[in-house]
Amino acid sequence: MARMFSPRTLVTVLRAGNAAARLRATRDGQAAVRLHVGAAGLGTGVLDAVRDGPATTADLARRLGVAREDLLEAFLRVLSVADLVREEDARWSLAPAGRAVVSDDLVRASYEAFAGFHTGVYRELDGLLAGAPGRRDVVEQGAVIARVSAAFEPFVDDVLREAVAEASPRRVLDAGCGAGLQLATMLAAAPGAEGVGIDLDEAAAALARRTLDDRGLGVRGRVLRADVRDLAVGTAGTFDLALLANVVYYVPAEERPALLAGIAALLAPGGTLLVVTTIATPHLFSRHFDLLLRAQEGDMSLPDVDSLSAALRAAGLLPREPRRIAPGAPLIALEATRLR
Ligand SMILES: C[S@@+](CC[C@H](N)C(=O)[O-])C[C@H]1O[C@@H](n2cnc3c(N)ncnc32)[C@H](O)[C@@H]1O
């Protein structure tokens, strides 16, 4: 189709306001639309239905129990220009990017999380600012949070294996062990060691027990349902290596020194506490995550490196230089050793 706008008119339009802000608003809007197109493709089941092979719109409408075939057709055309599906001979199938969305769980979980609670906090910010009760994402979205966090597991595993090689631990502790993946990594990397995992959430503790059993590590690992702030319970003996991964921001800032002191007290002389956490930095994702935490019920927030290091020192530990462990993410590992 011929274009009929003149460059001069384009300049006039851009000059009428803040050109950079207008372009940015347009780009942000398009990114938001793409995010919601992908999420709706999953949420409605359309992408999964298309996965089963070339199908007409009528086939898909029948399969999905859709009443508005015209709307489904329009949505499929959106998915098509978003490169998620393609049409050939009036039949729809997945495009390579769409196949990645349905078959790579990290991609799937990212669409679910970012179109869902990650942006939901801004849709509801007005009410939250007015004092509405805190959000319950941490409780209600635990599964999708864990699926998105899986992106960082290989980086955390690298650090963990290095820490195990250095400490040669006989006993390891995973405080806030979640699904128990890192407890399993530590036990696998230290074949003679015993381990204890602790999690407040019964379902997480059960999952961690299953992880250990599935990997043949159940005889060397125990998982307790307990609060990391009350570690003396059930954790008799000392540990050579303790891990506190992605947990510290769930604990109110004023309780963190006591939490770290509690773990430090369980370390054998020369033992190491490895803290892995997202930290507060002046970057978009970090500030966003901090807001999301503060919007939850409970008193959550991202820690900053200085107060974390100070709390480790106050707990009688010698912290090393923090290290960034994942590209583009404000995720750090901070090791601290108990003096002999
Ligand atoms: C984001 S997950 C991290 C799990 C695992 N450490 C990892 O890095 O994959 C946080 C876990 O900490 C647990 N948790 C949060 N606060 C806790 C507390 N006060 N005591 C024990 N566990 C806690 C949650 O139930 C959840 O399983």
Ligand as a Chemical Component Dictionary entry (heavy atoms), coordinates in Angstrom:
data_LIG
# 
_chem_comp.id                   LIG 
_chem_comp.type                 NON-POLYMER 
_chem_comp.pdbx_formal_charge   0 
_chem_comp.three_letter_code    LIG 
# 
loop_
_chem_comp_atom.comp_id 
_chem_comp_atom.atom_id 
_chem_comp_atom.alt_atom_id 
_chem_comp_atom.type_symbol 
_chem_comp_atom.charge 
_chem_comp_atom.model_Cartn_x 
_chem_comp_atom.model_Cartn_y 
_chem_comp_atom.model_Cartn_z 
_chem_comp_atom.pdbx_ordinal 
LIG C1  C1  C 0  12.206 -18.611 46.808 1  
LIG S1  S1  S 1  12.162 -20.103 47.711 2  
LIG C2  C2  C 0  13.880 -20.556 47.663 3  
LIG C3  C3  C 0  14.074 -22.026 47.775 4  
LIG C4  C4  C 0  15.524 -22.468 47.616 5  
LIG N1  N1  N 0  16.351 -22.029 48.715 6  
LIG C5  C5  C 0  16.070 -21.935 46.310 7  
LIG O1  O1  O 0  16.875 -21.016 46.318 8  
LIG O2  O2  O -1 15.646 -22.449 45.264 9  
LIG C6  C6  C 0  12.009 -19.557 49.369 10 
LIG C7  C7  C 0  11.702 -20.690 50.317 11 
LIG O3  O3  O 0  11.909 -20.200 51.628 12 
LIG C8  C8  C 0  10.873 -20.682 52.449 13 
LIG N2  N2  N 0  10.770 -19.768 53.590 14 
LIG C9  C9  C 0  10.400 -18.465 53.580 15 
LIG N3  N3  N 0  10.450 -17.965 54.823 16 
LIG C10 C10 C 0  10.860 -18.973 55.627 17 
LIG C11 C11 C 0  11.098 -19.084 57.025 18 
LIG N4  N4  N 0  10.922 -18.044 57.847 19 
LIG N5  N5  N 0  11.512 -20.267 57.515 20 
LIG C12 C12 C 0  11.690 -21.339 56.685 21 
LIG N6  N6  N 0  11.478 -21.292 55.360 22 
LIG C13 C13 C 0  11.069 -20.124 54.841 23 
LIG C14 C14 C 0  9.661  -20.700 51.553 24 
LIG O4  O4  O 0  8.680  -21.593 52.034 25 
LIG C15 C15 C 0  10.268 -21.160 50.227 26 
LIG O5  O5  O 0  10.232 -22.555 50.091 27 
# 
loop_
_chem_comp_bond.comp_id 
_chem_comp_bond.atom_id_1 
_chem_comp_bond.atom_id_2 
_chem_comp_bond.value_order 
_chem_comp_bond.pdbx_ordinal 
LIG C1  S1  SING 1  
LIG S1  C2  SING 2  
LIG S1  C6  SING 3  
LIG C2  C3  SING 4  
LIG C3  C4  SING 5  
LIG C4  N1  SING 6  
LIG C4  C5  SING 7  
LIG C5  O1  DOUB 8  
LIG C5  O2  SING 9  
LIG C6  C7  SING 10 
LIG C7  O3  SING 11 
LIG C7  C15 SING 12 
LIG O3  C8  SING 13 
LIG C8  N2  SING 14 
LIG C8  C14 SING 15 
LIG N2  C9  SING 16 
LIG N2  C13 SING 17 
LIG C9  N3  DOUB 18 
LIG N3  C10 SING 19 
LIG C10 C11 SING 20 
LIG C10 C13 DOUB 21 
LIG C11 N4  SING 22 
LIG C11 N5  DOUB 23 
LIG N5  C12 SING 24 
LIG C12 N6  DOUB 25 
LIG N6  C13 SING 26 
LIG C14 O4  SING 27 
LIG C14 C15 SING 28 
LIG C15 O5  SING 29 
# 
